[in-house]
Amino acid sequence: MSRGVASYTTPAERYRRRVRTLVLDNGVLTFDGEVIEAFGFSQTYSVRIHVAKLESIDVDQGGRFSTASITFKSGRVAGPVSASFEADRADEVAAFVEAVQAAAPGLSRG
């Protein structure tokens, strides 16, 4: 066992390490391991959805006449949160979704 200086991280440092932030053209999504928060996306207020209440995540890759988008649905807790994204950001969106799915116990996976 080494007797060197103990490594210590503050709660704020641990929080920053696990928070995922996705800055898109029309808003910002964050996920801290428990809560998804959406800022912007044509809404007048931010929306927070705890993973325990998350019912589904729908990712639409878009197409010739539609924009790619992601939608988080939570039933009666909060309205759905929809965010559009550029097709070249699909990998970042997929990583964000994977983090949410890993933390969501009752999420239906389609």
Secondary structure per residue as TSV (DSSP state, phi and psi in degrees):
chain	resnum	aa	ss	phi	psi
A	1	M	-	360.0	127.8
A	2	S	-	-76.5	143.1
A	3	R	-	-107.5	31.7
A	4	G	S	-75.7	-171.4
A	5	V	-	-71.1	131.8
A	6	A	-	-69.1	141.5
A	7	S	-	-84.4	132.1
A	8	Y	-	-135.5	132.8
A	9	T	-	-120.2	141.2
A	10	T	-	-76.7	160.1
A	11	P	H	-56.0	-37.5
A	12	A	H	-64.8	-38.7
A	13	E	H	-66.3	-42.1
A	14	R	H	-63.8	-39.9
A	15	Y	H	-61.8	-47.5
A	16	R	H	-62.7	-32.5
A	17	R	H	-68.2	-32.3
A	18	R	H	-99.3	-10.6
A	19	V	-	-75.7	130.9
A	20	R	E	-104.8	133.6
A	21	T	E	-125.8	131.2
A	22	L	E	-122.2	104.7
A	23	V	E	-92.7	113.8
A	24	L	E	-111.3	173.3
A	25	D	T	-58.7	-38.2
A	26	N	T	-112.5	13.6
A	27	G	E	169.9	-175.4
A	28	V	E	-131.5	134.2
A	29	L	E	-111.0	136.6
A	30	T	E	-128.9	153.6
A	31	F	E	-144.5	122.9
A	32	D	-	-104.1	13.1
A	33	G	S	103.0	-17.4
A	34	E	S	-134.4	-34.7
A	35	V	E	-126.2	131.4
A	36	I	E	-92.2	133.5
A	37	E	E	-129.1	135.0
A	38	A	E	-119.6	130.3
A	39	F	E	-119.3	128.5
A	40	G	E	93.1	-138.5
A	41	F	T	57.9	41.6
A	42	S	T	64.5	22.0
A	43	Q	-	-107.2	147.8
A	44	T	S	-84.8	-4.9
A	45	Y	S	-145.7	162.6
A	46	S	-	-80.2	155.9
A	47	V	E	-123.7	134.7
A	48	R	E	-119.9	133.3
A	49	I	E	-130.8	120.8
A	50	H	E	-77.7	142.4
A	51	V	G	-60.8	-26.2
A	52	A	G	-65.1	-22.3
A	53	K	G	-106.2	0.8
A	54	L	-	-74.1	127.0
A	55	E	-	-97.7	-38.2
A	56	S	E	-159.9	158.9
A	57	I	E	-127.4	123.4
A	58	D	E	-114.9	124.7
A	59	V	E	-113.3	121.9
A	60	D	E	-109.0	117.7
A	61	Q	-	-74.4	-2.3
A	62	G	-	77.0	-175.2
A	63	G	-	-169.6	-157.0
A	64	R	S	-60.6	-38.9
A	65	F	S	-117.2	13.4
A	66	S	S	-138.7	155.0
A	67	T	-	-92.3	144.0
A	68	A	E	-63.1	143.7
A	69	S	E	-151.9	162.5
A	70	I	E	-130.0	138.4
A	71	T	E	-131.9	128.7
A	72	F	E	-105.6	126.3
A	73	K	E	-117.0	136.0
A	74	S	-	-131.9	23.2
A	75	G	T	66.1	-127.4
A	76	R	T	-87.5	-4.0
A	77	V	S	-70.9	-46.4
A	78	A	S	-154.3	156.7
A	79	G	-	-65.5	163.9
A	80	P	-	-63.6	146.2
A	81	V	E	-107.0	119.4
A	82	S	E	-118.4	136.8
A	83	A	E	-136.4	131.9
A	84	S	E	-91.5	154.3
A	85	F	E	-148.1	157.0
A	86	E	-	-74.0	144.3
A	87	A	G	-56.4	-31.9
A	88	D	G	-72.9	-4.1
A	89	R	G	-100.8	7.4
A	90	A	H	-57.2	-38.0
A	91	D	H	-65.8	-39.9
A	92	E	H	-65.4	-42.0
A	93	V	H	-64.6	-42.2
A	94	A	H	-61.1	-41.0
A	95	A	H	-64.7	-39.5
A	96	F	H	-62.3	-47.6
A	97	V	H	-61.8	-42.6
A	98	E	H	-60.2	-40.6
A	99	A	H	-64.0	-42.2
A	100	V	H	-66.3	-46.0
A	101	Q	H	-59.4	-38.7
A	102	A	H	-64.6	-26.8
A	103	A	H	-99.3	-7.8
A	104	A	-	-97.3	106.1
A	105	P	T	-67.6	-37.1
A	106	G	T	-106.5	16.9
A	107	L	-	-73.0	128.4
A	108	S	-	-77.7	130.6
A	109	R	-	-106.8	121.6
A	110	G	-	-95.8	360.0
